[in-house]
Amino acid sequence: MFREEMRQELIKAAVERRTVTYGYLMEKFGISRGSSEGDTVVGALGEIDRREYQAGAPGFAAIVVRKDTGYPGGGFFCWDGVPAELRRRKEEGGNPQLSDPERRYIKQEQEKIWSYYLSRYPTHHDLGSFTEDR
């Protein structure tokens, strides 16, 4: 299933302390950016992150970014896990412009992601899967 392959790709990026663009994932997996449901980048990322959170991991949403800004889209700030003072209404999710506090929050989240996955998978030869105990 492409979600497991996407997860593996995101772990590799995290271990290498880099971001991945929505466009790269769209091209690699032959899917659209789309909404939070279905076989889209956003839908798959939401499902992957839910499973990561359930396992005590930080997920990957902060390292999946727009090519033009280098940050996630404004919809990132519509998700439940974002601090209340930064949370956007759904209608504001399409605005890619981020405030300074939003950009700082993303950078903090990226550091958490990179540190967690690098400590968990010091080499990306054994990346694990959803079905393994992690």
The first five atom37 places (N, CA, C, CB, O) and aatype in JSON, in Angstrom:
{
  "aatype": [12, 13, 1, 6, 6, 12, 1, 5, 6, 10, 9, 11, 0, 0, 19, 6, 1, 1, 16, 19, 16, 18, 7, 18, 10, 12, 6, 11, 13, 7, 9, 15, 1, 7, 15, 15, 6, 7, 3, 16, 19, 19, 7, 0, 10, 7, 6, 9, 3, 1, 1, 6, 18, 5, 0, 7, 0, 14, 7, 13, 0, 0, 9, 19, 19, 1, 11, 3, 16, 7, 18, 14, 7, 7, 7, 13, 13, 4, 17, 3, 7, 19, 14, 0, 6, 10, 1, 1, 1, 11, 6, 6, 7, 7, 2, 14, 5, 10, 15, 3, 14, 6, 1, 1, 18, 9, 11, 5, 6, 5, 6, 11, 9, 17, 15, 18, 18, 10, 15, 1, 18, 14, 16, 8, 8, 3, 10, 7, 15, 13, 16, 6, 3, 1],
  "atom_mask": [
    [1, 1, 1, 1, 1],
    [1, 1, 1, 1, 1],
    [1, 1, 1, 1, 1],
    [1, 1, 1, 1, 1],
    [1, 1, 1, 1, 1],
    [1, 1, 1, 1, 1],
    [1, 1, 1, 1, 1],
    [1, 1, 1, 1, 1],
    [1, 1, 1, 1, 1],
    [1, 1, 1, 1, 1],
    [1, 1, 1, 1, 1],
    [1, 1, 1, 1, 1],
    [1, 1, 1, 1, 1],
    [1, 1, 1, 1, 1],
    [1, 1, 1, 1, 1],
    [1, 1, 1, 1, 1],
    [1, 1, 1, 1, 1],
    [1, 1, 1, 1, 1],
    [1, 1, 1, 1, 1],
    [1, 1, 1, 1, 1],
    [1, 1, 1, 1, 1],
    [1, 1, 1, 1, 1],
    [1, 1, 1, 0, 1],
    [1, 1, 1, 1, 1],
    [1, 1, 1, 1, 1],
    [1, 1, 1, 1, 1],
    [1, 1, 1, 1, 1],
    [1, 1, 1, 1, 1],
    [1, 1, 1, 1, 1],
    [1, 1, 1, 0, 1],
    [1, 1, 1, 1, 1],
    [1, 1, 1, 1, 1],
    [1, 1, 1, 1, 1],
    [1, 1, 1, 0, 1],
    [1, 1, 1, 1, 1],
    [1, 1, 1, 1, 1],
    [1, 1, 1, 1, 1],
    [1, 1, 1, 0, 1],
    [1, 1, 1, 1, 1],
    [1, 1, 1, 1, 1],
    [1, 1, 1, 1, 1],
    [1, 1, 1, 1, 1],
    [1, 1, 1, 0, 1],
    [1, 1, 1, 1, 1],
    [1, 1, 1, 1, 1],
    [1, 1, 1, 0, 1],
    [1, 1, 1, 1, 1],
    [1, 1, 1, 1, 1],
    [1, 1, 1, 1, 1],
    [1, 1, 1, 1, 1],
    [1, 1, 1, 1, 1],
    [1, 1, 1, 1, 1],
    [1, 1, 1, 1, 1],
    [1, 1, 1, 1, 1],
    [1, 1, 1, 1, 1],
    [1, 1, 1, 0, 1],
    [1, 1, 1, 1, 1],
    [1, 1, 1, 1, 1],
    [1, 1, 1, 0, 1],
    [1, 1, 1, 1, 1],
    [1, 1, 1, 1, 1],
    [1, 1, 1, 1, 1],
    [1, 1, 1, 1, 1],
    [1, 1, 1, 1, 1],
    [1, 1, 1, 1, 1],
    [1, 1, 1, 1, 1],
    [1, 1, 1, 1, 1],
    [1, 1, 1, 1, 1],
    [1, 1, 1, 1, 1],
    [1, 1, 1, 0, 1],
    [1, 1, 1, 1, 1],
    [1, 1, 1, 1, 1],
    [1, 1, 1, 0, 1],
    [1, 1, 1, 0, 1],
    [1, 1, 1, 0, 1],
    [1, 1, 1, 1, 1],
    [1, 1, 1, 1, 1],
    [1, 1, 1, 1, 1],
    [1, 1, 1, 1, 1],
    [1, 1, 1, 1, 1],
    [1, 1, 1, 0, 1],
    [1, 1, 1, 1, 1],
    [1, 1, 1, 1, 1],
    [1, 1, 1, 1, 1],
    [1, 1, 1, 1, 1],
    [1, 1, 1, 1, 1],
    [1, 1, 1, 1, 1],
    [1, 1, 1, 1, 1],
    [1, 1, 1, 1, 1],
    [1, 1, 1, 1, 1],
    [1, 1, 1, 1, 1],
    [1, 1, 1, 1, 1],
    [1, 1, 1, 0, 1],
    [1, 1, 1, 0, 1],
    [1, 1, 1, 1, 1],
    [1, 1, 1, 1, 1],
    [1, 1, 1, 1, 1],
    [1, 1, 1, 1, 1],
    [1, 1, 1, 1, 1],
    [1, 1, 1, 1, 1],
    [1, 1, 1, 1, 1],
    [1, 1, 1, 1, 1],
    [1, 1, 1, 1, 1],
    [1, 1, 1, 1, 1],
    [1, 1, 1, 1, 1],
    [1, 1, 1, 1, 1],
    [1, 1, 1, 1, 1],
    [1, 1, 1, 1, 1],
    [1, 1, 1, 1, 1],
    [1, 1, 1, 1, 1],
    [1, 1, 1, 1, 1],
    [1, 1, 1, 1, 1],
    [1, 1, 1, 1, 1],
    [1, 1, 1, 1, 1],
    [1, 1, 1, 1, 1],
    [1, 1, 1, 1, 1],
    [1, 1, 1, 1, 1],
    [1, 1, 1, 1, 1],
    [1, 1, 1, 1, 1],
    [1, 1, 1, 1, 1],
    [1, 1, 1, 1, 1],
    [1, 1, 1, 1, 1],
    [1, 1, 1, 1, 1],
    [1, 1, 1, 1, 1],
    [1, 1, 1, 1, 1],
    [1, 1, 1, 1, 1],
    [1, 1, 1, 1, 1],
    [1, 1, 1, 0, 1],
    [1, 1, 1, 1, 1],
    [1, 1, 1, 1, 1],
    [1, 1, 1, 1, 1],
    [1, 1, 1, 1, 1],
    [1, 1, 1, 1, 1],
    [1, 1, 1, 1, 1]
  ],
  "atom_positions": [
    [[0.85, -1.19, 0.0], [0.0, 0.0, 0.0], [0.89, 1.24, 0.0], [-0.97, 0.0, 1.24], [1.93, 1.27, 0.67]],
    [[0.5, 2.26, -0.74], [1.37, 3.42, -0.89], [1.57, 4.19, 0.41], [0.8, 4.34, -1.93], [2.56, 4.92, 0.53]],
    [[0.67, 4.06, 1.37], [0.85, 4.78, 2.65], [2.09, 4.29, 3.39], [-0.4, 4.61, 3.55], [2.83, 5.09, 3.97]],
    [[2.32, 3.0, 3.37], [3.51, 2.46, 4.01], [4.77, 2.93, 3.28], [3.46, 0.91, 4.06], [5.77, 3.27, 3.91]],
    [[4.71, 2.96, 1.95], [5.85, 3.46, 1.18], [6.08, 4.95, 1.47], [5.62, 3.24, -0.33], [7.22, 5.4, 1.57]],
    [[5.0, 5.7, 1.6], [5.12, 7.13, 1.92], [5.73, 7.29, 3.31], [3.74, 7.83, 1.84], [6.6, 8.14, 3.5]],
    [[5.29, 6.5, 4.25], [5.85, 6.57, 5.6], [7.35, 6.31, 5.56], [5.16, 5.55, 6.54], [8.13, 7.03, 6.19]],
    [[7.76, 5.3, 4.81], [9.19, 4.99, 4.68], [9.96, 6.19, 4.1], [9.4, 3.75, 3.8], [11.05, 6.51, 4.55]],
    [[9.38, 6.82, 3.11], [10.0, 8.0, 2.49], [10.12, 9.14, 3.51], [9.17, 8.46, 1.26], [11.13, 9.84, 3.55]],
    [[9.11, 9.31, 4.32], [9.12, 10.37, 5.33], [10.13, 10.07, 6.44], [7.73, 10.55, 5.93], [10.78, 10.99, 6.95]],
    [[10.26, 8.82, 6.82], [11.28, 8.46, 7.81], [12.67, 8.76, 7.26], [11.16, 6.95, 8.2], [13.51, 9.32, 7.96]],
    [[12.9, 8.39, 6.01], [14.21, 8.68, 5.4], [14.5, 10.18, 5.46], [14.25, 8.18, 3.94], [15.61, 10.58, 5.81]],
    [[13.52, 10.98, 5.1], [13.71, 12.44, 5.14], [14.01, 12.9, 6.56], [12.47, 13.16, 4.59], [14.89, 13.73, 6.77]],
    [[13.27, 12.38, 7.53], [13.48, 12.78, 8.92], [14.87, 12.4, 9.41], [12.41, 12.15, 9.83], [15.55, 13.2, 10.06]],
    [[15.31, 11.2, 9.1], [16.63, 10.74, 9.52], [17.72, 11.6, 8.87], [16.83, 9.24, 9.14], [18.77, 11.84, 9.47]],
    [[17.46, 12.06, 7.66], [18.42, 12.9, 6.94], [18.24, 14.39, 7.24], [18.29, 12.68, 5.44], [18.91, 15.24, 6.65]],
    [[17.33, 14.71, 8.18], [17.07, 16.09, 8.61], [16.73, 17.0, 7.43], [18.29, 16.65, 9.36], [17.3, 18.07, 7.25]],
    [[15.78, 16.53, 6.63], [15.35, 17.33, 5.49], [13.84, 17.33, 5.39], [15.97, 16.8, 4.19], [13.15, 16.54, 6.04]],
    [[13.34, 18.23, 4.57], [11.91, 18.31, 4.29], [11.62, 17.61, 2.97], [11.43, 19.78, 4.25], [12.54, 17.27, 2.22]],
    [[10.34, 17.4, 2.7], [9.87, 16.79, 1.46], [8.73, 17.67, 0.96], [9.4, 15.29, 1.66], [7.88, 18.09, 1.75]],
    [[8.7, 17.95, -0.33], [7.61, 18.79, -0.84], [6.36, 17.96, -1.16], [8.07, 19.54, -2.1], [6.43, 16.77, -1.45]],
    [[5.23, 18.65, -1.08], [3.97, 18.02, -1.49], [4.12, 17.51, -2.93], [2.77, 19.02, -1.37], [3.69, 16.4, -3.25]],
    [[4.73, 18.34, -3.8], [4.9, 17.97, -5.2], [5.7, 16.69, -5.39], [0.0, 0.0, 0.0], [5.36, 15.86, -6.23]],
    [[6.75, 16.53, -4.62], [7.56, 15.32, -4.7], [6.71, 14.1, -4.36], [8.77, 15.41, -3.75], [6.74, 13.09, -5.08]],
    [[5.94, 14.19, -3.28], [5.09, 13.06, -2.89], [3.99, 12.81, -3.91], [4.48, 13.31, -1.51], [3.64, 11.66, -4.18]],
    [[3.44, 13.87, -4.48], [2.41, 13.72, -5.52], [2.97, 12.95, -6.71], [1.87, 15.1, -5.98], [2.35, 12.01, -7.2]],
    [[4.15, 13.35, -7.15], [4.77, 12.7, -8.32], [5.19, 11.27, -8.0], [5.98, 13.51, -8.79], [4.92, 10.35, -8.78]],
    [[5.83, 11.07, -6.88], [6.33, 9.73, -6.52], [5.21, 8.71, -6.39], [7.11, 9.8, -5.21], [5.36, 7.56, -6.8]],
    [[4.06, 9.13, -5.81], [2.99, 8.18, -5.55], [1.81, 8.32, -6.5], [2.51, 8.35, -4.14], [0.82, 7.6, -6.37]],
    [[1.9, 9.24, -7.46], [0.84, 9.38, -8.47], [-0.49, 9.8, -7.89], [0.0, 0.0, 0.0], [-1.54, 9.33, -8.33]],
    [[-0.46, 10.69, -6.9], [-1.68, 11.15, -6.25], [-1.72, 12.68, -6.24], [-1.78, 10.6, -4.8], [-0.71, 13.33, -6.49]],
    [[-2.89, 13.24, -5.95], [-3.02, 14.69, -5.86], [-2.74, 15.15, -4.44], [-4.43, 15.15, -6.31], [-2.66, 14.34, -3.51]],
    [[-2.58, 16.45, -4.27], [-2.38, 17.0, -2.92], [-3.64, 16.8, -2.11], [-1.99, 18.51, -2.98], [-3.6, 16.29, -0.99]],
    [[-4.76, 17.2, -2.66], [-6.08, 16.87, -2.15], [-6.47, 17.34, -0.78], [0.0, 0.0, 0.0], [-5.84, 18.21, -0.18]],
    [[-7.55, 16.74, -0.31], [-8.16, 17.09, 0.98], [-7.67, 16.11, 2.04], [-9.71, 17.07, 0.89], [-6.81, 15.27, 1.78]],
    [[-8.2, 16.24, 3.22], [-7.76, 15.41, 4.34], [-8.33, 14.0, 4.32], [-8.12, 16.07, 5.63], [-8.09, 13.22, 5.24]],
    [[-9.08, 13.66, 3.29], [-9.63, 12.31, 3.18], [-9.3, 11.72, 1.82], [-11.16, 12.31, 3.42], [-9.19, 12.45, 0.84]],
    [[-9.15, 10.44, 1.77], [-8.95, 9.75, 0.51], [-7.48, 9.54, 0.17], [0.0, 0.0, 0.0], [-6.59, 9.77, 0.98]],
    [[-7.27, 9.08, -1.06], [-5.93, 8.77, -1.55], [-5.28, 10.03, -2.11], [-5.97, 7.67, -2.63], [-5.11, 10.18, -3.32]],
    [[-4.92, 10.91, -1.21], [-4.24, 12.17, -1.54], [-3.05, 12.31, -0.6], [-5.21, 13.4, -1.43], [-2.95, 11.58, 0.38]],
    [[-2.15, 13.24, -0.9], [-1.02, 13.46, 0.0], [-1.52, 13.85, 1.39], [-0.09, 14.55, -0.56], [-1.08, 13.29, 2.39]],
    [[-2.44, 14.8, 1.44], [-2.93, 15.28, 2.74], [-3.68, 14.18, 3.48], [-3.84, 16.5, 2.54], [-3.52, 14.04, 4.69]],
    [[-4.5, 13.41, 2.76], [-5.24, 12.31, 3.39], [-4.31, 11.23, 3.92], [0.0, 0.0, 0.0], [-4.48, 10.76, 5.04]],
    [[-3.33, 10.83, 3.11], [-2.39, 9.8, 3.54], [-1.53, 10.3, 4.69], [-1.49, 9.37, 2.37], [-1.28, 9.56, 5.64]],
    [[-1.08, 11.55, 4.61], [-0.28, 12.12, 5.69], [-1.06, 12.15, 7.0], [0.19, 13.53, 5.32], [-0.51, 11.86, 8.06]],
    [[-2.33, 12.51, 6.92], [-3.17, 12.51, 8.12], [-3.28, 11.13, 8.74], [0.0, 0.0, 0.0], [-3.19, 10.98, 9.96]],
    [[-3.49, 10.12, 7.9], [-3.6, 8.75, 8.4], [-2.27, 8.27, 8.99], [-4.05, 7.8, 7.27], [-2.24, 7.67, 10.06]],
    [[-1.18, 8.52, 8.29], [0.14, 8.13, 8.78], [0.42, 8.8, 10.12], [1.25, 8.5, 7.75], [0.85, 8.15, 11.07]],
    [[0.16, 10.1, 10.2], [0.43, 10.81, 11.44], [-0.43, 10.33, 12.59], [0.23, 12.3, 11.24], [0.05, 10.26, 13.73]],
    [[-1.69, 10.01, 12.34], [-2.53, 9.47, 13.41], [-1.92, 8.19, 13.98], [-3.96, 9.18, 12.87], [-1.9, 8.0, 15.2]],
    [[-1.44, 7.33, 13.11], [-0.82, 6.09, 13.57], [0.49, 6.37, 14.31], [-0.56, 5.15, 12.39], [0.79, 5.71, 15.31]],
    [[1.25, 7.32, 13.83], [2.5, 7.68, 14.53], [2.19, 8.22, 15.92], [3.3, 8.73, 13.71], [2.85, 7.83, 16.88]],
    [[1.2, 9.1, 16.04], [0.83, 9.67, 17.34], [0.39, 8.57, 18.3], [-0.3, 10.71, 17.19], [0.74, 8.59, 19.48]],
    [[-0.38, 7.59, 17.79], [-0.83, 6.49, 18.63], [0.34, 5.67, 19.17], [-1.78, 5.58, 17.84], [0.26, 5.06, 20.24]],
    [[1.44, 5.66, 18.4], [2.64, 4.92, 18.82], [3.59, 5.81, 19.65], [3.39, 4.38, 17.59], [4.67, 5.37, 20.03]],
    [[3.17, 7.05, 19.92], [4.0, 7.95, 20.72], [5.03, 8.74, 19.94], [0.0, 0.0, 0.0], [5.91, 9.36, 20.52]],
    [[4.92, 8.72, 18.63], [5.87, 9.43, 17.76], [5.27, 10.77, 17.32], [6.23, 8.57, 16.51], [4.06, 10.96, 17.39]],
    [[6.12, 11.7, 16.85], [5.6, 13.02, 16.5], [4.9, 13.15, 15.16], [6.7, 13.97, 16.52], [4.28, 14.19, 14.91]],
    [[4.96, 12.16, 14.29], [4.34, 12.33, 12.97], [5.26, 13.09, 12.05], [0.0, 0.0, 0.0], [6.42, 13.34, 12.38]],
    [[4.75, 13.48, 10.87], [5.6, 14.06, 9.83], [5.09, 15.36, 9.21], [5.78, 13.06, 8.76], [5.79, 15.95, 8.39]],
    [[3.91, 15.81, 9.58], [3.27, 16.92, 8.86], [4.16, 18.16, 8.74], [1.99, 17.3, 9.53], [4.09, 18.85, 7.73]],
    [[4.98, 18.45, 9.73], [5.8, 19.66, 9.69], [6.96, 19.58, 8.72], [6.33, 19.97, 11.06], [7.55, 20.6, 8.38]],
    [[7.31, 18.37, 8.25], [8.4, 18.28, 7.28], [7.9, 18.12, 5.84], [9.31, 17.12, 7.63], [8.7, 18.01, 4.92]],
    [[6.59, 18.1, 5.65], [6.02, 18.08, 4.3], [5.65, 19.52, 3.97], [4.76, 17.11, 4.19], [4.78, 20.11, 4.61]],
    [[6.34, 20.08, 2.97], [6.31, 21.53, 2.76], [5.94, 21.91, 1.33], [7.64, 22.13, 3.11], [6.0, 21.1, 0.4]],
    [[5.57, 23.17, 1.2], [5.34, 23.77, -0.12], [6.69, 24.12, -0.74], [4.43, 25.05, -0.03], [7.61, 24.56, -0.04]],
    [[6.82, 23.91, -2.03], [8.06, 24.24, -2.72], [8.34, 25.75, -2.68], [8.0, 23.75, -4.18], [9.5, 26.16, -2.56]],
    [[7.3, 26.56, -2.77], [7.5, 28.01, -2.86], [7.83, 28.68, -1.53], [6.27, 28.65, -3.43], [8.45, 29.74, -1.52]],
    [[7.43, 28.08, -0.41], [7.68, 28.72, 0.89], [8.65, 27.94, 1.77], [6.38, 28.9, 1.62], [9.27, 28.51, 2.67]],
    [[8.78, 26.63, 1.52], [9.6, 25.79, 2.38], [8.92, 25.46, 3.71], [0.0, 0.0, 0.0], [9.56, 24.92, 4.62]],
    [[7.64, 25.77, 3.81], [6.85, 25.48, 5.02], [5.6, 24.72, 4.61], [6.48, 26.8, 5.78], [5.19, 24.77, 3.45]],
    [[4.98, 24.0, 5.56], [3.69, 23.38, 5.25], [2.68, 24.45, 4.85], [3.17, 22.56, 6.46], [2.86, 25.63, 5.16]],
    [[1.63, 24.05, 4.18], [0.57, 24.97, 3.82], [-0.19, 25.45, 5.05], [0.0, 0.0, 0.0], [-0.05, 24.89, 6.13]],
    [[-1.0, 26.48, 4.86], [-1.78, 27.04, 5.95], [-2.71, 26.03, 6.6], [0.0, 0.0, 0.0], [-3.06, 26.19, 7.77]],
    [[-3.11, 25.0, 5.87], [-3.98, 23.97, 6.42], [-3.34, 23.22, 7.58], [0.0, 0.0, 0.0], [-4.05, 22.63, 8.4]],
    [[-2.03, 23.23, 7.67], [-1.33, 22.6, 8.79], [-1.86, 23.15, 10.11], [0.19, 22.83, 8.68], [-1.97, 22.43, 11.1]],
    [[-2.2, 24.44, 10.12], [-2.62, 25.11, 11.35], [-4.11, 24.92, 11.65], [-2.31, 26.58, 11.25], [-4.64, 25.5, 12.6]],
    [[-4.79, 24.1, 10.84], [-6.18, 23.75, 11.11], [-6.28, 22.43, 11.86], [-6.98, 23.68, 9.81], [-7.38, 22.04, 12.27]],
    [[-5.18, 21.72, 12.05], [-5.17, 20.41, 12.69], [-5.31, 20.54, 14.19], [-3.89, 19.65, 12.34], [-4.9, 21.55, 14.77]],
    [[-5.88, 19.54, 14.81], [-6.15, 19.54, 16.26], [-4.91, 19.69, 17.12], [-6.86, 18.28, 16.63], [-4.98, 20.3, 18.19]],
    [[-3.78, 19.15, 16.7], [-2.59, 19.15, 17.54], [-1.87, 20.48, 17.65], [0.0, 0.0, 0.0], [-0.92, 20.61, 18.43]],
    [[-2.31, 21.47, 16.9], [-1.65, 22.78, 16.9], [-2.12, 23.57, 18.13], [-1.96, 23.57, 15.58], [-3.3, 23.53, 18.48]],
    [[-1.21, 24.28, 18.8], [-1.63, 25.09, 19.96], [-2.79, 26.03, 19.6], [-0.45, 25.9, 20.5], [-2.84, 26.57, 18.5]],
    [[-3.69, 26.2, 20.54], [-4.91, 26.98, 20.3], [-4.61, 28.38, 19.78], [-5.73, 27.08, 21.57], [-5.33, 28.89, 18.92]],
    [[-3.55, 29.01, 20.29], [-3.24, 30.38, 19.86], [-2.76, 30.47, 18.42], [-2.19, 30.98, 20.78], [-2.72, 31.55, 17.84]],
    [[-2.39, 29.33, 17.83], [-1.95, 29.3, 16.43], [-2.97, 28.67, 15.5], [-0.63, 28.56, 16.32], [-2.85, 28.76, 14.28]],
    [[-3.98, 28.02, 16.05], [-4.94, 27.29, 15.25], [-5.73, 28.23, 14.35], [-5.88, 26.49, 16.14], [-6.16, 29.31, 14.77]],
    [[-5.92, 27.81, 13.12], [-6.7, 28.57, 12.14], [-8.06, 27.92, 11.94], [-5.95, 28.66, 10.79], [-8.24, 26.72, 12.13]],
    [[-9.02, 28.77, 11.55], [-10.31, 28.23, 11.13], [-10.11, 27.55, 9.78], [-11.42, 29.37, 11.05], [-9.2, 27.9, 9.03]],
    [[-10.96, 26.59, 9.47], [-10.84, 25.85, 8.21], [-10.81, 26.79, 7.0], [-12.01, 24.86, 8.06], [-10.1, 26.53, 6.03]],
    [[-11.57, 27.87, 7.07], [-11.63, 28.82, 5.94], [-10.28, 29.51, 5.7], [-12.71, 29.87, 6.19], [-10.02, 30.0, 4.61]],
    [[-9.44, 29.55, 6.71], [-8.14, 30.21, 6.59], [-7.02, 29.24, 6.18], [-7.77, 30.87, 7.91], [-5.89, 29.66, 5.97]],
    [[-7.35, 27.96, 6.07], [-6.34, 26.95, 5.77], [-5.7, 27.08, 4.41], [0.0, 0.0, 0.0], [-4.58, 26.61, 4.21]],
    [[-6.37, 27.71, 3.46], [-5.82, 27.86, 2.12], [-4.81, 28.98, 1.99], [0.0, 0.0, 0.0], [-4.16, 29.1, 0.95]],
    [[-4.66, 29.79, 3.01], [-3.72, 30.91, 2.96], [-2.31, 30.41, 3.32], [-4.16, 32.05, 3.93], [-2.08, 29.99, 4.45]],
    [[-1.37, 30.43, 2.35], [-0.04, 29.91, 2.61], [0.86, 30.86, 3.42], [0.63, 29.58, 1.31], [1.94, 30.46, 3.85]],
    [[0.42, 32.09, 3.61], [1.24, 33.06, 4.35], [1.25, 32.7, 5.84], [0.7, 34.51, 4.15], [0.2, 32.54, 6.46]],
    [[2.44, 32.59, 6.39], [2.58, 32.22, 7.8], [3.11, 33.41, 8.59], [3.51, 31.0, 7.96], [3.93, 34.19, 8.11]],
    [[2.63, 33.52, 9.81], [3.12, 34.56, 10.72], [4.47, 34.11, 11.3], [2.09, 34.85, 11.86], [4.84, 32.94, 11.17]],
    [[5.18, 35.02, 11.94], [6.44, 34.65, 12.6], [6.23, 33.57, 13.66], [7.08, 35.89, 13.24], [7.0, 32.61, 13.69]],
    [[5.2, 33.68, 14.52], [4.99, 32.59, 15.49], [4.69, 31.24, 14.82], [3.84, 32.95, 16.42], [5.13, 30.2, 15.31]],
    [[3.97, 31.25, 13.71], [3.69, 30.0, 12.99], [4.99, 29.41, 12.43], [2.68, 30.25, 11.84], [5.22, 28.21, 12.54]],
    [[5.83, 30.25, 11.85], [7.11, 29.75, 11.31], [7.99, 29.19, 12.43], [7.85, 30.88, 10.56], [8.64, 28.16, 12.24]],
    [[8.03, 29.86, 13.58], [8.82, 29.36, 14.71], [8.28, 28.01, 15.19], [8.81, 30.38, 15.87], [9.04, 27.1, 15.5]],
    [[6.97, 27.89, 15.25], [6.35, 26.64, 15.67], [6.74, 25.51, 14.71], [4.8, 26.79, 15.73], [7.09, 24.41, 15.15]],
    [[6.68, 25.77, 13.41], [7.06, 24.76, 12.42], [8.51, 24.33, 12.65], [6.87, 25.3, 10.98], [8.8, 23.13, 12.66]],
    [[9.4, 25.27, 12.82], [10.82, 24.94, 13.03], [11.0, 24.07, 14.28], [11.66, 26.23, 13.16], [11.79, 23.13, 14.27]],
    [[10.27, 24.38, 15.34], [10.35, 23.56, 16.57], [9.84, 22.15, 16.3], [9.52, 24.22, 17.71], [10.44, 21.17, 16.74]],
    [[8.73, 22.05, 15.58], [8.17, 20.74, 15.27], [9.11, 19.94, 14.37], [6.8, 20.89, 14.6], [9.26, 18.73, 14.55]],
    [[9.74, 20.61, 13.41], [10.7, 19.92, 12.54], [11.85, 19.35, 13.36], [11.23, 20.87, 11.45], [12.26, 18.21, 13.14]],
    [[12.37, 20.12, 14.29], [13.45, 19.64, 15.15], [13.02, 18.42, 15.95], [13.91, 20.75, 16.1], [13.79, 17.46, 16.09]],
    [[11.79, 18.43, 16.47], [11.28, 17.27, 17.22], [11.23, 16.04, 16.32], [9.87, 17.57, 17.79], [11.64, 14.95, 16.72]],
    [[10.72, 16.23, 15.12], [10.59, 15.12, 14.16], [11.97, 14.57, 13.82], [9.86, 15.58, 12.88], [12.2, 13.37, 13.92]],
    [[12.89, 15.44, 13.42], [14.23, 15.0, 13.02], [14.92, 14.28, 14.17], [15.07, 16.19, 12.55], [15.53, 13.23, 13.97]],
    [[14.85, 14.83, 15.37], [15.52, 14.22, 16.53], [14.92, 12.86, 16.87], [15.43, 15.16, 17.74], [15.64, 11.89, 17.12]],
    [[13.59, 12.81, 16.89], [12.93, 11.55, 17.24], [13.3, 10.44, 16.27], [11.41, 11.73, 17.26], [13.75, 9.37, 16.7]],
    [[13.13, 10.67, 14.98], [13.34, 9.59, 14.01], [14.83, 9.25, 13.86], [12.76, 9.98, 12.66], [15.16, 8.09, 13.6]],
    [[15.7, 10.22, 14.01], [17.13, 9.91, 13.96], [17.53, 9.04, 15.15], [17.97, 11.22, 13.94], [18.35, 8.14, 15.01]],
    [[16.96, 9.31, 16.33], [17.28, 8.48, 17.49], [16.66, 7.08, 17.35], [16.78, 9.16, 18.79], [17.23, 6.1, 17.84]],
    [[15.53, 7.0, 16.69], [14.83, 5.73, 16.53], [15.43, 4.88, 15.41], [13.36, 5.97, 16.25], [15.49, 3.65, 15.52]],
    [[15.87, 5.53, 14.36], [16.41, 4.85, 13.18], [17.74, 5.49, 12.8], [15.4, 4.92, 11.98], [17.8, 6.24, 11.83]],
    [[18.82, 5.21, 13.55], [20.1, 5.87, 13.27], [20.61, 5.6, 11.86], [21.13, 5.43, 14.27], [21.37, 6.4, 11.31]],
    [[20.22, 4.5, 11.29], [20.44, 4.27, 9.85], [19.07, 3.94, 9.3], [21.51, 3.11, 9.56], [18.22, 3.42, 10.02]],
    [[18.84, 4.22, 8.04], [17.51, 3.91, 7.53], [17.46, 2.59, 6.78], [17.03, 5.02, 6.63], [16.74, 2.44, 5.79]],
    [[18.26, 1.63, 7.27], [18.19, 0.28, 6.71], [17.03, -0.5, 7.32], [19.5, -0.46, 6.94], [16.48, -1.4, 6.67]],
    [[16.67, -0.17, 8.55], [15.58, -0.88, 9.24], [14.57, 0.16, 9.71], [16.12, -1.73, 10.45], [14.62, 0.63, 10.85]],
    [[13.66, 0.52, 8.82], [12.75, 1.62, 9.11], [11.47, 1.22, 9.8], [12.41, 2.3, 7.86], [10.7, 2.09, 10.2]],
    [[11.22, -0.05, 9.95], [10.0, -0.47, 10.62], [8.77, -0.25, 9.75], [0.0, 0.0, 0.0], [8.85, 0.33, 8.67]],
    [[7.64, -0.73, 10.24], [6.39, -0.54, 9.53], [5.27, -0.34, 10.54], [6.08, -1.76, 8.6], [5.49, -0.45, 11.75]],
    [[4.08, -0.03, 10.05], [2.94, 0.18, 10.93], [2.64, -1.07, 11.77], [1.71, 0.56, 10.11], [2.16, -0.96, 12.89]],
    [[2.94, -2.23, 11.23], [2.52, -3.46, 11.9], [3.53, -3.96, 12.92], [2.27, -4.52, 10.89], [3.21, -4.84, 13.72]],
    [[4.75, -3.42, 12.92], [5.76, -3.85, 13.88], [5.6, -3.1, 15.19], [7.16, -3.63, 13.31], [5.11, -1.97, 15.22]],
    [[6.02, -3.73, 16.28], [6.11, -3.01, 17.55], [7.23, -2.0, 17.4], [6.38, -3.99, 18.77], [8.33, -2.33, 16.95]],
    [[6.94, -0.76, 17.78], [7.98, 0.26, 17.63], [8.25, 0.85, 18.96], [7.57, 1.36, 16.64], [9.09, 1.74, 19.08]]
  ]
}
